[in-house]
């Protein structure tokens, strides 16, 4: 049981972020929940507290560097340390390039790449001062392989892996700061709700059915990485449903 440590989770209002918040709270972390939908954060805080954990929330848009900084500062002020950041917020409006969904390309770059960078910018100075901390960035199997319709989404998730490993290599070896990439395959969440390209939705529906991962499976992987002793840095976890090619 980890006591007295604080974990910030972005995208905590749904799916993987929500499951991770509950899991880390159950492990004894004080969790600071971040997302834009306040009603969901309020509900999650209540649920975590009813289960015996502790949580706060702050409505945060990860595409704002200022809001991300304010989130980290609020956590630090209340709890004294920021021990874990899970940069999880993300969007996946897959589309074929020739549909020219430029607004969706922009949104993915803003949330999936800049959001991760702003999270790093918000906590890195704090963790360097503490000389400890753990940053986990959620990439994807799509950050390893590209398929038709995933060009921009994959681009953002490849970027997350590049940024994460670059950061990991630059950490001062005398600091106990760890960086982990988590790359899930298909997980049953609300992520596909952002897809507006009807051809992609048709291709999805025509695909072979399979048993997808649950958000809890990814929460378990994140929990495994953060619970390792300080000398162990789990660099990356690549996790697919058994039936996913
Ligand atoms: P969900 O759609 O269930 O959750 C996405 C979360 O991101 C929501 O909590 C949403 O909160 C948050 N979010 C989106 N935009 C912003 C923003 N601008 N500021 C703050 N929060 C934001 O999807 P998942 O749980 O599946 O996705 C979580 C991560 O996992 C993503 O990075 C995704 O790319 C990655 N992933 C998911 C896979 C899957 O199959 N589901 C596979 C591989 C990776 P709100 O709208 O309230 O702001």
Boltz pocket constraint, residues with backbone or C-beta under 6 A from the ligand:
constraints:
  - pocket:
      binder: B
      contacts: [[A, 10], [A, 11], [A, 12], [A, 13], [A, 14], [A, 15], [A, 16], [A, 17], [A, 34], [A, 35], [A, 36], [A, 37], [A, 38], [A, 60], [A, 61], [A, 62], [A, 63], [A, 87], [A, 88], [A, 89], [A, 90], [A, 91], [A, 92], [A, 111], [A, 138], [A, 139], [A, 140], [A, 141], [A, 182], [A, 183], [A, 184], [A, 185], [A, 186], [A, 187], [A, 188], [A, 189], [A, 190], [A, 191], [A, 192]]
      max_distance: 6.0
